[in-house]
Amino acid sequence: MKDFENDMCEILEVDSLDLTDELRSFDAWDSLAVLSIISYCDTNYGINISADTINQCETLQNLKDVIINYRS
């Protein structure tokens, strides 16, 4: 998970972010970003997370916690 923040910067098209940032606050937050996160989780962690699960996350920390829980 050490590259999580850098990878999210790329997906969300920003130079920097904080884990407390709300996902919906990013200009690039749309269905394509959700699909990119689904693909990212599958490719990097071998887990399948639904769009509904991602959309329930309010912050980047929530998303990170969900990914950690799916990996456990």
mmJSON file of the N, C-alpha and C atoms, coordinates in Angstrom:
{"data_MODEL":{"atom_site":{
"group_PDB":["ATOM","ATOM","ATOM","ATOM","ATOM","ATOM","ATOM","ATOM","ATOM","ATOM","ATOM","ATOM","ATOM","ATOM","ATOM","ATOM","ATOM","ATOM","ATOM","ATOM","ATOM","ATOM","ATOM","ATOM","ATOM","ATOM","ATOM","ATOM","ATOM","ATOM","ATOM","ATOM","ATOM","ATOM","ATOM","ATOM","ATOM","ATOM","ATOM","ATOM","ATOM","ATOM","ATOM","ATOM","ATOM","ATOM","ATOM","ATOM","ATOM","ATOM","ATOM","ATOM","ATOM","ATOM","ATOM","ATOM","ATOM","ATOM","ATOM","ATOM","ATOM","ATOM","ATOM","ATOM","ATOM","ATOM","ATOM","ATOM","ATOM","ATOM","ATOM","ATOM","ATOM","ATOM","ATOM","ATOM","ATOM","ATOM","ATOM","ATOM","ATOM","ATOM","ATOM","ATOM","ATOM","ATOM","ATOM","ATOM","ATOM","ATOM","ATOM","ATOM","ATOM","ATOM","ATOM","ATOM","ATOM","ATOM","ATOM","ATOM","ATOM","ATOM","ATOM","ATOM","ATOM","ATOM","ATOM","ATOM","ATOM","ATOM","ATOM","ATOM","ATOM","ATOM","ATOM","ATOM","ATOM","ATOM","ATOM","ATOM","ATOM","ATOM","ATOM","ATOM","ATOM","ATOM","ATOM","ATOM","ATOM","ATOM","ATOM","ATOM","ATOM","ATOM","ATOM","ATOM","ATOM","ATOM","ATOM","ATOM","ATOM","ATOM","ATOM","ATOM","ATOM","ATOM","ATOM","ATOM","ATOM","ATOM","ATOM","ATOM","ATOM","ATOM","ATOM","ATOM","ATOM","ATOM","ATOM","ATOM","ATOM","ATOM","ATOM","ATOM","ATOM","ATOM","ATOM","ATOM","ATOM","ATOM","ATOM","ATOM","ATOM","ATOM","ATOM","ATOM","ATOM","ATOM","ATOM","ATOM","ATOM","ATOM","ATOM","ATOM","ATOM","ATOM","ATOM","ATOM","ATOM","ATOM","ATOM","ATOM","ATOM","ATOM","ATOM","ATOM","ATOM","ATOM","ATOM","ATOM","ATOM","ATOM","ATOM","ATOM","ATOM","ATOM","ATOM","ATOM","ATOM","ATOM","ATOM","ATOM","ATOM","ATOM","ATOM","ATOM"],
"id":[1,2,3,4,5,6,7,8,9,10,11,12,13,14,15,16,17,18,19,20,21,22,23,24,25,26,27,28,29,30,31,32,33,34,35,36,37,38,39,40,41,42,43,44,45,46,47,48,49,50,51,52,53,54,55,56,57,58,59,60,61,62,63,64,65,66,67,68,69,70,71,72,73,74,75,76,77,78,79,80,81,82,83,84,85,86,87,88,89,90,91,92,93,94,95,96,97,98,99,100,101,102,103,104,105,106,107,108,109,110,111,112,113,114,115,116,117,118,119,120,121,122,123,124,125,126,127,128,129,130,131,132,133,134,135,136,137,138,139,140,141,142,143,144,145,146,147,148,149,150,151,152,153,154,155,156,157,158,159,160,161,162,163,164,165,166,167,168,169,170,171,172,173,174,175,176,177,178,179,180,181,182,183,184,185,186,187,188,189,190,191,192,193,194,195,196,197,198,199,200,201,202,203,204,205,206,207,208,209,210,211,212,213,214,215,216],
"type_symbol":["N","C","C","N","C","C","N","C","C","N","C","C","N","C","C","N","C","C","N","C","C","N","C","C","N","C","C","N","C","C","N","C","C","N","C","C","N","C","C","N","C","C","N","C","C","N","C","C","N","C","C","N","C","C","N","C","C","N","C","C","N","C","C","N","C","C","N","C","C","N","C","C","N","C","C","N","C","C","N","C","C","N","C","C","N","C","C","N","C","C","N","C","C","N","C","C","N","C","C","N","C","C","N","C","C","N","C","C","N","C","C","N","C","C","N","C","C","N","C","C","N","C","C","N","C","C","N","C","C","N","C","C","N","C","C","N","C","C","N","C","C","N","C","C","N","C","C","N","C","C","N","C","C","N","C","C","N","C","C","N","C","C","N","C","C","N","C","C","N","C","C","N","C","C","N","C","C","N","C","C","N","C","C","N","C","C","N","C","C","N","C","C","N","C","C","N","C","C","N","C","C","N","C","C","N","C","C","N","C","C","N","C","C","N","C","C"],
"label_atom_id":["N","CA","C","N","CA","C","N","CA","C","N","CA","C","N","CA","C","N","CA","C","N","CA","C","N","CA","C","N","CA","C","N","CA","C","N","CA","C","N","CA","C","N","CA","C","N","CA","C","N","CA","C","N","CA","C","N","CA","C","N","CA","C","N","CA","C","N","CA","C","N","CA","C","N","CA","C","N","CA","C","N","CA","C","N","CA","C","N","CA","C","N","CA","C","N","CA","C","N","CA","C","N","CA","C","N","CA","C","N","CA","C","N","CA","C","N","CA","C","N","CA","C","N","CA","C","N","CA","C","N","CA","C","N","CA","C","N","CA","C","N","CA","C","N","CA","C","N","CA","C","N","CA","C","N","CA","C","N","CA","C","N","CA","C","N","CA","C","N","CA","C","N","CA","C","N","CA","C","N","CA","C","N","CA","C","N","CA","C","N","CA","C","N","CA","C","N","CA","C","N","CA","C","N","CA","C","N","CA","C","N","CA","C","N","CA","C","N","CA","C","N","CA","C","N","CA","C","N","CA","C","N","CA","C","N","CA","C","N","CA","C","N","CA","C","N","CA","C","N","CA","C"],
"label_alt_id":[null,null,null,null,null,null,null,null,null,null,null,null,null,null,null,null,null,null,null,null,null,null,null,null,null,null,null,null,null,null,null,null,null,null,null,null,null,null,null,null,null,null,null,null,null,null,null,null,null,null,null,null,null,null,null,null,null,null,null,null,null,null,null,null,null,null,null,null,null,null,null,null,null,null,null,null,null,null,null,null,null,null,null,null,null,null,null,null,null,null,null,null,null,null,null,null,null,null,null,null,null,null,null,null,null,null,null,null,null,null,null,null,null,null,null,null,null,null,null,null,null,null,null,null,null,null,null,null,null,null,null,null,null,null,null,null,null,null,null,null,null,null,null,null,null,null,null,null,null,null,null,null,null,null,null,null,null,null,null,null,null,null,null,null,null,null,null,null,null,null,null,null,null,null,null,null,null,null,null,null,null,null,null,null,null,null,null,null,null,null,null,null,null,null,null,null,null,null,null,null,null,null,null,null,null,null,null,null,null,null,null,null,null,null,null,null],
"label_comp_id":["MET","MET","MET","LYS","LYS","LYS","ASP","ASP","ASP","PHE","PHE","PHE","GLU","GLU","GLU","ASN","ASN","ASN","ASP","ASP","ASP","MET","MET","MET","CYS","CYS","CYS","GLU","GLU","GLU","ILE","ILE","ILE","LEU","LEU","LEU","GLU","GLU","GLU","VAL","VAL","VAL","ASP","ASP","ASP","SER","SER","SER","LEU","LEU","LEU","ASP","ASP","ASP","LEU","LEU","LEU","THR","THR","THR","ASP","ASP","ASP","GLU","GLU","GLU","LEU","LEU","LEU","ARG","ARG","ARG","SER","SER","SER","PHE","PHE","PHE","ASP","ASP","ASP","ALA","ALA","ALA","TRP","TRP","TRP","ASP","ASP","ASP","SER","SER","SER","LEU","LEU","LEU","ALA","ALA","ALA","VAL","VAL","VAL","LEU","LEU","LEU","SER","SER","SER","ILE","ILE","ILE","ILE","ILE","ILE","SER","SER","SER","TYR","TYR","TYR","CYS","CYS","CYS","ASP","ASP","ASP","THR","THR","THR","ASN","ASN","ASN","TYR","TYR","TYR","GLY","GLY","GLY","ILE","ILE","ILE","ASN","ASN","ASN","ILE","ILE","ILE","SER","SER","SER","ALA","ALA","ALA","ASP","ASP","ASP","THR","THR","THR","ILE","ILE","ILE","ASN","ASN","ASN","GLN","GLN","GLN","CYS","CYS","CYS","GLU","GLU","GLU","THR","THR","THR","LEU","LEU","LEU","GLN","GLN","GLN","ASN","ASN","ASN","LEU","LEU","LEU","LYS","LYS","LYS","ASP","ASP","ASP","VAL","VAL","VAL","ILE","ILE","ILE","ILE","ILE","ILE","ASN","ASN","ASN","TYR","TYR","TYR","ARG","ARG","ARG","SER","SER","SER"],
"label_asym_id":["A","A","A","A","A","A","A","A","A","A","A","A","A","A","A","A","A","A","A","A","A","A","A","A","A","A","A","A","A","A","A","A","A","A","A","A","A","A","A","A","A","A","A","A","A","A","A","A","A","A","A","A","A","A","A","A","A","A","A","A","A","A","A","A","A","A","A","A","A","A","A","A","A","A","A","A","A","A","A","A","A","A","A","A","A","A","A","A","A","A","A","A","A","A","A","A","A","A","A","A","A","A","A","A","A","A","A","A","A","A","A","A","A","A","A","A","A","A","A","A","A","A","A","A","A","A","A","A","A","A","A","A","A","A","A","A","A","A","A","A","A","A","A","A","A","A","A","A","A","A","A","A","A","A","A","A","A","A","A","A","A","A","A","A","A","A","A","A","A","A","A","A","A","A","A","A","A","A","A","A","A","A","A","A","A","A","A","A","A","A","A","A","A","A","A","A","A","A","A","A","A","A","A","A","A","A","A","A","A","A","A","A","A","A","A","A"],
"label_entity_id":["1","1","1","1","1","1","1","1","1","1","1","1","1","1","1","1","1","1","1","1","1","1","1","1","1","1","1","1","1","1","1","1","1","1","1","1","1","1","1","1","1","1","1","1","1","1","1","1","1","1","1","1","1","1","1","1","1","1","1","1","1","1","1","1","1","1","1","1","1","1","1","1","1","1","1","1","1","1","1","1","1","1","1","1","1","1","1","1","1","1","1","1","1","1","1","1","1","1","1","1","1","1","1","1","1","1","1","1","1","1","1","1","1","1","1","1","1","1","1","1","1","1","1","1","1","1","1","1","1","1","1","1","1","1","1","1","1","1","1","1","1","1","1","1","1","1","1","1","1","1","1","1","1","1","1","1","1","1","1","1","1","1","1","1","1","1","1","1","1","1","1","1","1","1","1","1","1","1","1","1","1","1","1","1","1","1","1","1","1","1","1","1","1","1","1","1","1","1","1","1","1","1","1","1","1","1","1","1","1","1","1","1","1","1","1","1"],
"label_seq_id":[1,1,1,2,2,2,3,3,3,4,4,4,5,5,5,6,6,6,7,7,7,8,8,8,9,9,9,10,10,10,11,11,11,12,12,12,13,13,13,14,14,14,15,15,15,16,16,16,17,17,17,18,18,18,19,19,19,20,20,20,21,21,21,22,22,22,23,23,23,24,24,24,25,25,25,26,26,26,27,27,27,28,28,28,29,29,29,30,30,30,31,31,31,32,32,32,33,33,33,34,34,34,35,35,35,36,36,36,37,37,37,38,38,38,39,39,39,40,40,40,41,41,41,42,42,42,43,43,43,44,44,44,45,45,45,46,46,46,47,47,47,48,48,48,49,49,49,50,50,50,51,51,51,52,52,52,53,53,53,54,54,54,55,55,55,56,56,56,57,57,57,58,58,58,59,59,59,60,60,60,61,61,61,62,62,62,63,63,63,64,64,64,65,65,65,66,66,66,67,67,67,68,68,68,69,69,69,70,70,70,71,71,71,72,72,72],
"pdbx_PDB_ins_code":[null,null,null,null,null,null,null,null,null,null,null,null,null,null,null,null,null,null,null,null,null,null,null,null,null,null,null,null,null,null,null,null,null,null,null,null,null,null,null,null,null,null,null,null,null,null,null,null,null,null,null,null,null,null,null,null,null,null,null,null,null,null,null,null,null,null,null,null,null,null,null,null,null,null,null,null,null,null,null,null,null,null,null,null,null,null,null,null,null,null,null,null,null,null,null,null,null,null,null,null,null,null,null,null,null,null,null,null,null,null,null,null,null,null,null,null,null,null,null,null,null,null,null,null,null,null,null,null,null,null,null,null,null,null,null,null,null,null,null,null,null,null,null,null,null,null,null,null,null,null,null,null,null,null,null,null,null,null,null,null,null,null,null,null,null,null,null,null,null,null,null,null,null,null,null,null,null,null,null,null,null,null,null,null,null,null,null,null,null,null,null,null,null,null,null,null,null,null,null,null,null,null,null,null,null,null,null,null,null,null,null,null,null,null,null,null],
"Cartn_x":[0.824,0.0,0.869,2.173,3.051,2.88,2.437,2.249,0.818,-0.039,-1.461,-1.694,-1.087,-1.323,-0.834,0.336,0.84,-0.062,-0.514,-1.404,-2.738,-3.254,-4.513,-4.332,-3.153,-2.867,-2.986,-2.447,-2.504,-3.941,-4.677,-6.062,-6.927,-6.714,-7.547,-6.985,-5.873,-5.273,-4.925,-4.247,-3.784,-2.312,-1.653,-0.241,-0.034,-0.973,-0.865,-2.265,-2.332,-3.607,-3.35,-4.412,-4.356,-5.4,-5.133,-6.074,-7.41,-7.449,-8.715,-9.548,-8.999,-9.736,-10.96,-12.053,-13.265,-13.136,-13.491,-13.361,-14.14,-15.336,-16.179,-15.663,-14.638,-14.078,-13.111,-12.711,-11.776,-12.519,-11.986,-12.605,-12.704,-11.743,-11.71,-12.567,-13.283,-14.104,-15.349,-15.371,-16.518,-16.516,-17.391,-17.493,-16.197,-15.461,-14.182,-13.166,-13.167,-12.269,-12.618,-13.907,-14.343,-13.878,-14.057,-13.598,-12.083,-11.376,-9.915,-9.506,-10.235,-9.938,-10.254,-11.347,-11.674,-10.539,-10.076,-8.977,-7.687,-7.413,-6.229,-6.221,-7.363,-7.464,-7.26,-7.817,-7.668,-6.218,-5.618,-4.248,-3.214,-3.34,-2.312,-2.509,-3.762,-4.029,-4.796,-5.214,-5.933,-7.288,-7.914,-9.231,-10.252,-11.493,-12.587,-13.475,-13.482,-14.313,-15.36,-16.588,-17.674,-17.687,-18.3,-18.47,-19.292,-20.292,-21.115,-20.272,-19.372,-18.503,-17.615,-17.048,-16.19,-16.996,-18.181,-19.012,-19.499,-19.466,-19.837,-18.712,-17.514,-16.37,-16.458,-16.277,-16.325,-14.947,-13.935,-12.583,-11.616,-10.428,-9.387,-9.019,-9.054,-8.766,-9.813,-11.098,-12.151,-11.852,-11.459,-11.144,-9.955,-8.925,-7.747,-8.126,-8.965,-9.408,-10.188,-11.039,-11.81,-10.864,-9.871,-8.908,-8.164,-7.736,-7.036,-7.936,-9.201,-10.14,-10.375,-10.467,-10.656,-9.439,-8.261,-7.03,-6.862,-7.524,-7.363,-8.08],
"Cartn_y":[-1.195,0.0,1.261,1.088,2.254,3.195,2.693,3.536,4.037,3.719,4.049,5.525,6.402,7.834,8.317,7.867,8.262,7.748,6.516,5.939,6.678,7.068,7.821,9.21,9.809,11.095,10.953,9.876,9.645,9.427,8.589,8.3,9.553,10.344,11.527,12.795,12.637,13.72,14.944,14.694,15.778,15.566,16.641,16.55,16.023,16.321,15.853,15.699,14.933,14.731,14.347,14.361,13.964,12.879,11.943,10.845,11.312,12.527,13.055,13.749,13.9,14.541,13.721,14.413,13.735,13.392,12.171,11.715,12.604,13.01,13.812,15.236,15.618,16.966,17.074,15.953,15.971,16.198,17.087,17.363,16.109,15.213,14.001,12.871,13.116,12.066,11.863,10.752,10.399,8.888,8.405,6.952,6.363,7.12,6.629,6.463,7.389,7.262,6.019,5.767,4.573,3.315,3.277,2.121,1.965,3.071,3.021,2.454,2.803,2.273,0.783,0.367,-1.066,-1.82,-1.307,-1.937,-1.921,-0.809,-0.672,-1.729,-1.901,-2.879,-4.299,-4.593,-5.926,-6.174,-5.223,-5.374,-5.408,-4.503,-4.359,-5.232,-5.568,-6.302,-7.599,-7.864,-9.096,-9.183,-8.029,-8.012,-7.354,-7.777,-7.215,-6.389,-5.098,-4.18,-3.61,-3.573,-3.07,-1.543,-1.014,0.436,0.96,0.199,0.616,0.764,-0.178,-0.116,1.115,1.378,2.558,3.831,3.885,5.086,5.327,4.305,4.481,5.12,5.105,5.715,7.234,7.915,9.373,9.985,9.38,9.937,8.903,9.37,8.455,7.457,7.899,6.977,5.873,6.223,5.199,4.187,4.672,3.784,2.891,3.468,2.69,1.614,1.963,0.995,-0.151,0.163,-0.875,-1.826,-1.282,-2.118,-3.022,-2.466,-3.265,-4.382,-4.074,-5.091,-6.183,-5.817,-6.816,-7.724,-7.183,-7.966,-8.932,-8.676,-9.507,-10.821],
"Cartn_z":[0.0,0.0,0.0,-0.087,-0.01,-1.191,-2.333,-3.509,-3.652,-2.692,-2.794,-3.093,-2.31,-2.49,-3.849,-4.273,-5.594,-6.704,-6.566,-7.576,-7.62,-6.46,-6.428,-7.039,-6.854,-7.506,-9.019,-9.537,-10.979,-11.444,-10.743,-11.126,-11.033,-9.98,-9.745,-10.383,-11.097,-11.88,-11.036,-9.906,-9.041,-8.706,-8.286,-7.927,-6.514,-5.638,-4.26,-3.679,-2.599,-1.926,-0.489,0.279,1.679,1.88,2.736,2.953,3.525,4.063,4.586,3.51,2.312,1.215,0.843,0.591,0.148,-1.328,-1.667,-3.05,-4.012,-3.618,-4.501,-4.692,-3.947,-4.081,-5.262,-5.82,-6.943,-8.251,-9.083,-10.383,-11.238,-11.097,-11.926,-11.353,-10.25,-9.648,-10.49,-11.207,-12.044,-12.224,-13.083,-13.273,-13.825,-14.619,-15.137,-14.001,-13.059,-11.904,-11.092,-10.922,-10.183,-10.909,-12.216,-13.0,-12.911,-12.911,-12.782,-11.427,-10.383,-9.05,-8.986,-9.607,-9.67,-10.352,-11.48,-12.218,-11.396,-10.75,-9.899,-8.791,-8.136,-7.048,-7.558,-8.708,-9.293,-9.692,-10.375,-10.872,-9.752,-8.794,-7.765,-6.534,-6.24,-5.007,-5.222,-6.454,-6.75,-6.085,-5.869,-5.227,-6.147,-6.0,-6.784,-5.868,-6.102,-5.331,-6.273,-5.815,-6.661,-6.689,-7.732,-7.842,-6.672,-6.248,-5.108,-3.844,-3.628,-2.448,-2.511,-3.668,-3.828,-3.614,-4.178,-4.053,-2.634,-1.782,-0.377,0.432,-0.115,0.567,0.436,1.553,1.53,1.322,1.931,1.853,1.282,0.963,0.502,1.596,2.846,3.95,4.009,3.804,3.763,2.675,1.502,0.386,0.729,1.303,1.69,2.701,3.671,4.679,4.046,3.08,2.38,1.659,0.987,0.263,1.243,2.363,3.379,3.886,4.151,4.634,3.6,2.334,1.282,1.161,1.443,1.332,2.493,3.601,4.81,4.697],
"occupancy":[1.0,1.0,1.0,1.0,1.0,1.0,1.0,1.0,1.0,1.0,1.0,1.0,1.0,1.0,1.0,1.0,1.0,1.0,1.0,1.0,1.0,1.0,1.0,1.0,1.0,1.0,1.0,1.0,1.0,1.0,1.0,1.0,1.0,1.0,1.0,1.0,1.0,1.0,1.0,1.0,1.0,1.0,1.0,1.0,1.0,1.0,1.0,1.0,1.0,1.0,1.0,1.0,1.0,1.0,1.0,1.0,1.0,1.0,1.0,1.0,1.0,1.0,1.0,1.0,1.0,1.0,1.0,1.0,1.0,1.0,1.0,1.0,1.0,1.0,1.0,1.0,1.0,1.0,1.0,1.0,1.0,1.0,1.0,1.0,1.0,1.0,1.0,1.0,1.0,1.0,1.0,1.0,1.0,1.0,1.0,1.0,1.0,1.0,1.0,1.0,1.0,1.0,1.0,1.0,1.0,1.0,1.0,1.0,1.0,1.0,1.0,1.0,1.0,1.0,1.0,1.0,1.0,1.0,1.0,1.0,1.0,1.0,1.0,1.0,1.0,1.0,1.0,1.0,1.0,1.0,1.0,1.0,1.0,1.0,1.0,1.0,1.0,1.0,1.0,1.0,1.0,1.0,1.0,1.0,1.0,1.0,1.0,1.0,1.0,1.0,1.0,1.0,1.0,1.0,1.0,1.0,1.0,1.0,1.0,1.0,1.0,1.0,1.0,1.0,1.0,1.0,1.0,1.0,1.0,1.0,1.0,1.0,1.0,1.0,1.0,1.0,1.0,1.0,1.0,1.0,1.0,1.0,1.0,1.0,1.0,1.0,1.0,1.0,1.0,1.0,1.0,1.0,1.0,1.0,1.0,1.0,1.0,1.0,1.0,1.0,1.0,1.0,1.0,1.0,1.0,1.0,1.0,1.0,1.0,1.0,1.0,1.0,1.0,1.0,1.0,1.0],
"B_iso_or_equiv":[0.0,0.0,0.0,0.0,0.0,0.0,0.0,0.0,0.0,0.0,0.0,0.0,0.0,0.0,0.0,0.0,0.0,0.0,0.0,0.0,0.0,0.0,0.0,0.0,0.0,0.0,0.0,0.0,0.0,0.0,0.0,0.0,0.0,0.0,0.0,0.0,0.0,0.0,0.0,0.0,0.0,0.0,0.0,0.0,0.0,0.0,0.0,0.0,0.0,0.0,0.0,0.0,0.0,0.0,0.0,0.0,0.0,0.0,0.0,0.0,0.0,0.0,0.0,0.0,0.0,0.0,0.0,0.0,0.0,0.0,0.0,0.0,0.0,0.0,0.0,0.0,0.0,0.0,0.0,0.0,0.0,0.0,0.0,0.0,0.0,0.0,0.0,0.0,0.0,0.0,0.0,0.0,0.0,0.0,0.0,0.0,0.0,0.0,0.0,0.0,0.0,0.0,0.0,0.0,0.0,0.0,0.0,0.0,0.0,0.0,0.0,0.0,0.0,0.0,0.0,0.0,0.0,0.0,0.0,0.0,0.0,0.0,0.0,0.0,0.0,0.0,0.0,0.0,0.0,0.0,0.0,0.0,0.0,0.0,0.0,0.0,0.0,0.0,0.0,0.0,0.0,0.0,0.0,0.0,0.0,0.0,0.0,0.0,0.0,0.0,0.0,0.0,0.0,0.0,0.0,0.0,0.0,0.0,0.0,0.0,0.0,0.0,0.0,0.0,0.0,0.0,0.0,0.0,0.0,0.0,0.0,0.0,0.0,0.0,0.0,0.0,0.0,0.0,0.0,0.0,0.0,0.0,0.0,0.0,0.0,0.0,0.0,0.0,0.0,0.0,0.0,0.0,0.0,0.0,0.0,0.0,0.0,0.0,0.0,0.0,0.0,0.0,0.0,0.0,0.0,0.0,0.0,0.0,0.0,0.0,0.0,0.0,0.0,0.0,0.0,0.0],
"pdbx_formal_charge":[null,null,null,null,null,null,null,null,null,null,null,null,null,null,null,null,null,null,null,null,null,null,null,null,null,null,null,null,null,null,null,null,null,null,null,null,null,null,null,null,null,null,null,null,null,null,null,null,null,null,null,null,null,null,null,null,null,null,null,null,null,null,null,null,null,null,null,null,null,null,null,null,null,null,null,null,null,null,null,null,null,null,null,null,null,null,null,null,null,null,null,null,null,null,null,null,null,null,null,null,null,null,null,null,null,null,null,null,null,null,null,null,null,null,null,null,null,null,null,null,null,null,null,null,null,null,null,null,null,null,null,null,null,null,null,null,null,null,null,null,null,null,null,null,null,null,null,null,null,null,null,null,null,null,null,null,null,null,null,null,null,null,null,null,null,null,null,null,null,null,null,null,null,null,null,null,null,null,null,null,null,null,null,null,null,null,null,null,null,null,null,null,null,null,null,null,null,null,null,null,null,null,null,null,null,null,null,null,null,null,null,null,null,null,null,null],
"auth_seq_id":[1,1,1,2,2,2,3,3,3,4,4,4,5,5,5,6,6,6,7,7,7,8,8,8,9,9,9,10,10,10,11,11,11,12,12,12,13,13,13,14,14,14,15,15,15,16,16,16,17,17,17,18,18,18,19,19,19,20,20,20,21,21,21,22,22,22,23,23,23,24,24,24,25,25,25,26,26,26,27,27,27,28,28,28,29,29,29,30,30,30,31,31,31,32,32,32,33,33,33,34,34,34,35,35,35,36,36,36,37,37,37,38,38,38,39,39,39,40,40,40,41,41,41,42,42,42,43,43,43,44,44,44,45,45,45,46,46,46,47,47,47,48,48,48,49,49,49,50,50,50,51,51,51,52,52,52,53,53,53,54,54,54,55,55,55,56,56,56,57,57,57,58,58,58,59,59,59,60,60,60,61,61,61,62,62,62,63,63,63,64,64,64,65,65,65,66,66,66,67,67,67,68,68,68,69,69,69,70,70,70,71,71,71,72,72,72],
"auth_comp_id":["MET","MET","MET","LYS","LYS","LYS","ASP","ASP","ASP","PHE","PHE","PHE","GLU","GLU","GLU","ASN","ASN","ASN","ASP","ASP","ASP","MET","MET","MET","CYS","CYS","CYS","GLU","GLU","GLU","ILE","ILE","ILE","LEU","LEU","LEU","GLU","GLU","GLU","VAL","VAL","VAL","ASP","ASP","ASP","SER","SER","SER","LEU","LEU","LEU","ASP","ASP","ASP","LEU","LEU","LEU","THR","THR","THR","ASP","ASP","ASP","GLU","GLU","GLU","LEU","LEU","LEU","ARG","ARG","ARG","SER","SER","SER","PHE","PHE","PHE","ASP","ASP","ASP","ALA","ALA","ALA","TRP","TRP","TRP","ASP","ASP","ASP","SER","SER","SER","LEU","LEU","LEU","ALA","ALA","ALA","VAL","VAL","VAL","LEU","LEU","LEU","SER","SER","SER","ILE","ILE","ILE","ILE","ILE","ILE","SER","SER","SER","TYR","TYR","TYR","CYS","CYS","CYS","ASP","ASP","ASP","THR","THR","THR","ASN","ASN","ASN","TYR","TYR","TYR","GLY","GLY","GLY","ILE","ILE","ILE","ASN","ASN","ASN","ILE","ILE","ILE","SER","SER","SER","ALA","ALA","ALA","ASP","ASP","ASP","THR","THR","THR","ILE","ILE","ILE","ASN","ASN","ASN","GLN","GLN","GLN","CYS","CYS","CYS","GLU","GLU","GLU","THR","THR","THR","LEU","LEU","LEU","GLN","GLN","GLN","ASN","ASN","ASN","LEU","LEU","LEU","LYS","LYS","LYS","ASP","ASP","ASP","VAL","VAL","VAL","ILE","ILE","ILE","ILE","ILE","ILE","ASN","ASN","ASN","TYR","TYR","TYR","ARG","ARG","ARG","SER","SER","SER"],
"auth_asym_id":["A","A","A","A","A","A","A","A","A","A","A","A","A","A","A","A","A","A","A","A","A","A","A","A","A","A","A","A","A","A","A","A","A","A","A","A","A","A","A","A","A","A","A","A","A","A","A","A","A","A","A","A","A","A","A","A","A","A","A","A","A","A","A","A","A","A","A","A","A","A","A","A","A","A","A","A","A","A","A","A","A","A","A","A","A","A","A","A","A","A","A","A","A","A","A","A","A","A","A","A","A","A","A","A","A","A","A","A","A","A","A","A","A","A","A","A","A","A","A","A","A","A","A","A","A","A","A","A","A","A","A","A","A","A","A","A","A","A","A","A","A","A","A","A","A","A","A","A","A","A","A","A","A","A","A","A","A","A","A","A","A","A","A","A","A","A","A","A","A","A","A","A","A","A","A","A","A","A","A","A","A","A","A","A","A","A","A","A","A","A","A","A","A","A","A","A","A","A","A","A","A","A","A","A","A","A","A","A","A","A","A","A","A","A","A","A"],
"auth_atom_id":["N","CA","C","N","CA","C","N","CA","C","N","CA","C","N","CA","C","N","CA","C","N","CA","C","N","CA","C","N","CA","C","N","CA","C","N","CA","C","N","CA","C","N","CA","C","N","CA","C","N","CA","C","N","CA","C","N","CA","C","N","CA","C","N","CA","C","N","CA","C","N","CA","C","N","CA","C","N","CA","C","N","CA","C","N","CA","C","N","CA","C","N","CA","C","N","CA","C","N","CA","C","N","CA","C","N","CA","C","N","CA","C","N","CA","C","N","CA","C","N","CA","C","N","CA","C","N","CA","C","N","CA","C","N","CA","C","N","CA","C","N","CA","C","N","CA","C","N","CA","C","N","CA","C","N","CA","C","N","CA","C","N","CA","C","N","CA","C","N","CA","C","N","CA","C","N","CA","C","N","CA","C","N","CA","C","N","CA","C","N","CA","C","N","CA","C","N","CA","C","N","CA","C","N","CA","C","N","CA","C","N","CA","C","N","CA","C","N","CA","C","N","CA","C","N","CA","C","N","CA","C","N","CA","C","N","CA","C","N","CA","C","N","CA","C","N","CA","C","N","CA","C"],
"pdbx_PDB_model_num":[1,1,1,1,1,1,1,1,1,1,1,1,1,1,1,1,1,1,1,1,1,1,1,1,1,1,1,1,1,1,1,1,1,1,1,1,1,1,1,1,1,1,1,1,1,1,1,1,1,1,1,1,1,1,1,1,1,1,1,1,1,1,1,1,1,1,1,1,1,1,1,1,1,1,1,1,1,1,1,1,1,1,1,1,1,1,1,1,1,1,1,1,1,1,1,1,1,1,1,1,1,1,1,1,1,1,1,1,1,1,1,1,1,1,1,1,1,1,1,1,1,1,1,1,1,1,1,1,1,1,1,1,1,1,1,1,1,1,1,1,1,1,1,1,1,1,1,1,1,1,1,1,1,1,1,1,1,1,1,1,1,1,1,1,1,1,1,1,1,1,1,1,1,1,1,1,1,1,1,1,1,1,1,1,1,1,1,1,1,1,1,1,1,1,1,1,1,1,1,1,1,1,1,1,1,1,1,1,1,1,1,1,1,1,1,1]
}}}
